[in-house]
């Protein structure tokens, strides 16, 4: 798994509500951002490493080679959640706005990635 550039992603995270709504109008946009953060832009099969699993309707990705299903949120605080990503992003945004001094490191920790 490639190492996402948290500093850059954090700088690009919206800081105002209009920016937030513009950046994340729906689940697809949230998912794209999440994939950038979590997987460095490309989802790969967690078992065999095949780089082009296809998206299933349940939000998981299935590998066409070994049929392993990769969850976008496995190994993070969002694991097993059935809530939309946008809800989590909104909560994160609230946290950032109301609690000053949330850093890229904090974001990394909140989202459940080891440093
Ligand atoms: Zn696979």
py3Dmol code that shows the C-alpha trace and the ligand (Angstrom):
import py3Dmol

protein = """\
ATOM      1  CA  UNK A   1       0.000   0.000   0.000  1.00  0.00           C
ATOM      2  CA  UNK A   2       1.414   3.366  -0.918  1.00  0.00           C
ATOM      3  CA  UNK A   3       1.721   6.010   1.739  1.00  0.00           C
ATOM      4  CA  UNK A   4      -0.714   8.863   1.222  1.00  0.00           C
ATOM      5  CA  UNK A   5       0.527  12.410   1.576  1.00  0.00           C
ATOM      6  CA  UNK A   6      -1.456  13.453   4.637  1.00  0.00           C
ATOM      7  CA  UNK A   7      -0.020  16.939   4.788  1.00  0.00           C
ATOM      8  CA  UNK A   8      -1.222  17.667   1.278  1.00  0.00           C
ATOM      9  CA  UNK A   9      -4.608  16.023   1.759  1.00  0.00           C
ATOM     10  CA  UNK A  10      -5.102  17.903   4.979  1.00  0.00           C
ATOM     11  CA  UNK A  11      -4.345  21.218   3.323  1.00  0.00           C
ATOM     12  CA  UNK A  12      -6.949  20.358   0.703  1.00  0.00           C
ATOM     13  CA  UNK A  13      -9.602  19.359   3.227  1.00  0.00           C
ATOM     14  CA  UNK A  14     -12.353  22.008   3.138  1.00  0.00           C
ATOM     15  CA  UNK A  15     -12.211  24.571   5.918  1.00  0.00           C
ATOM     16  CA  UNK A  16     -15.625  26.189   5.446  1.00  0.00           C
ATOM     17  CA  UNK A  17     -19.106  24.758   4.976  1.00  0.00           C
ATOM     18  CA  UNK A  18     -19.534  26.019   1.391  1.00  0.00           C
ATOM     19  CA  UNK A  19     -16.147  24.530   0.564  1.00  0.00           C
ATOM     20  CA  UNK A  20     -17.204  21.306   2.224  1.00  0.00           C
ATOM     21  CA  UNK A  21     -20.423  21.067   0.229  1.00  0.00           C
ATOM     22  CA  UNK A  22     -18.591  21.880  -2.982  1.00  0.00           C
ATOM     23  CA  UNK A  23     -15.906  19.306  -2.346  1.00  0.00           C
ATOM     24  CA  UNK A  24     -18.207  16.535  -1.135  1.00  0.00           C
ATOM     25  CA  UNK A  25     -21.596  16.873  -2.853  1.00  0.00           C
ATOM     26  CA  UNK A  26     -22.268  13.147  -2.510  1.00  0.00           C
ATOM     27  CA  UNK A  27     -20.968   9.698  -1.661  1.00  0.00           C
ATOM     28  CA  UNK A  28     -18.987   9.353  -4.881  1.00  0.00           C
ATOM     29  CA  UNK A  29     -16.874  12.417  -4.100  1.00  0.00           C
ATOM     30  CA  UNK A  30     -16.355  11.263  -0.525  1.00  0.00           C
ATOM     31  CA  UNK A  31     -15.356   7.838  -1.745  1.00  0.00           C
ATOM     32  CA  UNK A  32     -12.850   9.293  -4.196  1.00  0.00           C
ATOM     33  CA  UNK A  33     -11.264  11.379  -1.431  1.00  0.00           C
ATOM     34  CA  UNK A  34     -11.243   8.402   0.903  1.00  0.00           C
ATOM     35  CA  UNK A  35      -9.563   6.234  -1.727  1.00  0.00           C
ATOM     36  CA  UNK A  36      -6.950   8.946  -2.154  1.00  0.00           C
ATOM     37  CA  UNK A  37      -6.319   9.093   1.604  1.00  0.00           C
ATOM     38  CA  UNK A  38      -6.583   5.424   2.396  1.00  0.00           C
ATOM     39  CA  UNK A  39      -5.094   3.813  -0.668  1.00  0.00           C
ATOM     40  CA  UNK A  40      -3.034   6.559  -2.252  1.00  0.00           C
ATOM     41  CA  UNK A  41      -5.558   6.903  -5.080  1.00  0.00           C
ATOM     42  CA  UNK A  42      -5.877   3.315  -6.189  1.00  0.00           C
ATOM     43  CA  UNK A  43      -7.777   0.469  -4.564  1.00  0.00           C
ATOM     44  CA  UNK A  44      -5.894  -2.797  -4.775  1.00  0.00           C
ATOM     45  CA  UNK A  45      -7.000  -6.281  -3.753  1.00  0.00           C
ATOM     46  CA  UNK A  46      -6.004  -6.757  -0.112  1.00  0.00           C
ATOM     47  CA  UNK A  47      -5.204 -10.425  -0.728  1.00  0.00           C
ATOM     48  CA  UNK A  48      -3.411 -10.729  -4.051  1.00  0.00           C
ATOM     49  CA  UNK A  49      -2.615  -7.105  -4.798  1.00  0.00           C
ATOM     50  CA  UNK A  50      -4.439  -7.024  -8.112  1.00  0.00           C
ATOM     51  CA  UNK A  51      -4.863  -3.352  -8.890  1.00  0.00           C
ATOM     52  CA  UNK A  52      -8.287  -3.234 -10.495  1.00  0.00           C
ATOM     53  CA  UNK A  53     -10.991  -4.714  -8.317  1.00  0.00           C
ATOM     54  CA  UNK A  54     -14.460  -3.650  -9.380  1.00  0.00           C
ATOM     55  CA  UNK A  55     -16.902  -1.759  -7.169  1.00  0.00           C
ATOM     56  CA  UNK A  56     -19.899  -3.689  -5.910  1.00  0.00           C
ATOM     57  CA  UNK A  57     -23.227  -2.194  -4.990  1.00  0.00           C
ATOM     58  CA  UNK A  58     -22.600  -2.883  -1.291  1.00  0.00           C
ATOM     59  CA  UNK A  59     -19.636  -0.495  -1.306  1.00  0.00           C
ATOM     60  CA  UNK A  60     -17.025  -3.225  -1.291  1.00  0.00           C
ATOM     61  CA  UNK A  61     -14.546  -3.980  -4.030  1.00  0.00           C
ATOM     62  CA  UNK A  62     -14.294  -7.473  -5.450  1.00  0.00           C
ATOM     63  CA  UNK A  63     -11.145  -8.789  -7.057  1.00  0.00           C
ATOM     64  CA  UNK A  64     -11.800 -10.397 -10.483  1.00  0.00           C
ATOM     65  CA  UNK A  65      -8.792 -12.684  -9.982  1.00  0.00           C
ATOM     66  CA  UNK A  66      -9.267 -14.178  -6.514  1.00  0.00           C
ATOM     67  CA  UNK A  67     -12.771 -12.869  -5.685  1.00  0.00           C
ATOM     68  CA  UNK A  68     -11.609 -11.447  -2.385  1.00  0.00           C
ATOM     69  CA  UNK A  69     -13.733  -8.509  -1.262  1.00  0.00           C
ATOM     70  CA  UNK A  70     -11.843  -5.481  -0.048  1.00  0.00           C
ATOM     71  CA  UNK A  71     -13.649  -3.071   2.242  1.00  0.00           C
ATOM     72  CA  UNK A  72     -12.748   0.566   1.847  1.00  0.00           C
ATOM     73  CA  UNK A  73     -12.911   1.079   5.601  1.00  0.00           C
ATOM     74  CA  UNK A  74     -11.204  -2.070   6.894  1.00  0.00           C
ATOM     75  CA  UNK A  75      -8.639  -1.334   9.576  1.00  0.00           C
ATOM     76  CA  UNK A  76      -9.926   2.156  10.348  1.00  0.00           C
ATOM     77  CA  UNK A  77     -12.416   3.620  12.814  1.00  0.00           C
ATOM     78  CA  UNK A  78     -14.978   3.415  10.034  1.00  0.00           C
ATOM     79  CA  UNK A  79     -14.686  -0.360   9.747  1.00  0.00           C
ATOM     80  CA  UNK A  80     -18.082  -2.061   9.661  1.00  0.00           C
ATOM     81  CA  UNK A  81     -20.000   1.183   9.573  1.00  0.00           C
ATOM     82  CA  UNK A  82     -23.080   1.304   7.438  1.00  0.00           C
ATOM     83  CA  UNK A  83     -23.309   5.051   7.624  1.00  0.00           C
ATOM     84  CA  UNK A  84     -22.485   7.083   4.534  1.00  0.00           C
ATOM     85  CA  UNK A  85     -18.940   8.394   4.287  1.00  0.00           C
ATOM     86  CA  UNK A  86     -20.289  11.896   3.950  1.00  0.00           C
ATOM     87  CA  UNK A  87     -21.657  11.735   7.493  1.00  0.00           C
ATOM     88  CA  UNK A  88     -18.202  10.878   8.795  1.00  0.00           C
ATOM     89  CA  UNK A  89     -16.598  13.587   6.710  1.00  0.00           C
ATOM     90  CA  UNK A  90     -19.086  16.082   8.066  1.00  0.00           C
ATOM     91  CA  UNK A  91     -18.323  14.995  11.635  1.00  0.00           C
ATOM     92  CA  UNK A  92     -14.627  15.320  10.930  1.00  0.00           C
ATOM     93  CA  UNK A  93     -15.198  18.733   9.436  1.00  0.00           C
ATOM     94  CA  UNK A  94     -17.121  19.856  12.546  1.00  0.00           C
ATOM     95  CA  UNK A  95     -14.271  18.631  14.684  1.00  0.00           C
ATOM     96  CA  UNK A  96     -11.742  20.567  12.653  1.00  0.00           C
ATOM     97  CA  UNK A  97     -13.752  23.758  12.648  1.00  0.00           C
ATOM     98  CA  UNK A  98     -14.711  23.826  16.300  1.00  0.00           C
ATOM     99  CA  UNK A  99     -11.595  22.382  17.775  1.00  0.00           C
ATOM    100  CA  UNK A 100      -8.697  24.373  16.521  1.00  0.00           C
ATOM    101  CA  UNK A 101      -5.325  22.869  16.058  1.00  0.00           C
ATOM    102  CA  UNK A 102      -6.341  19.584  14.501  1.00  0.00           C
ATOM    103  CA  UNK A 103      -3.288  18.607  12.525  1.00  0.00           C
ATOM    104  CA  UNK A 104      -2.550  16.169   9.762  1.00  0.00           C
ATOM    105  CA  UNK A 105      -1.257  13.824  12.470  1.00  0.00           C
ATOM    106  CA  UNK A 106      -4.579  14.111  14.306  1.00  0.00           C
ATOM    107  CA  UNK A 107      -6.469  13.361  11.112  1.00  0.00           C
ATOM    108  CA  UNK A 108      -4.291  10.327  10.584  1.00  0.00           C
ATOM    109  CA  UNK A 109      -5.049   9.132  14.117  1.00  0.00           C
ATOM    110  CA  UNK A 110      -8.783   9.894  13.909  1.00  0.00           C
ATOM    111  CA  UNK A 111      -9.079   7.937  10.699  1.00  0.00           C
ATOM    112  CA  UNK A 112      -7.273   5.029  12.323  1.00  0.00           C
ATOM    113  CA  UNK A 113      -4.033   4.864  10.421  1.00  0.00           C
ATOM    114  CA  UNK A 114      -0.804   4.064  12.180  1.00  0.00           C
ATOM    115  CA  UNK A 115       1.877   6.670  11.757  1.00  0.00           C
TER     116      UNK A 115
END
"""
ligand_1 = """\
1
ZN
Zn -7.257 -10.585 -5.469
"""
view = py3Dmol.view(width=600, height=400)
view.addModel(protein, "pdb")
view.setStyle({"model": 0}, {"cartoon": {"style": "trace"}})
view.addModel(ligand_1, "xyz")
view.setStyle({"model": 1}, {"stick": {}})
view.zoomTo()
view.show()
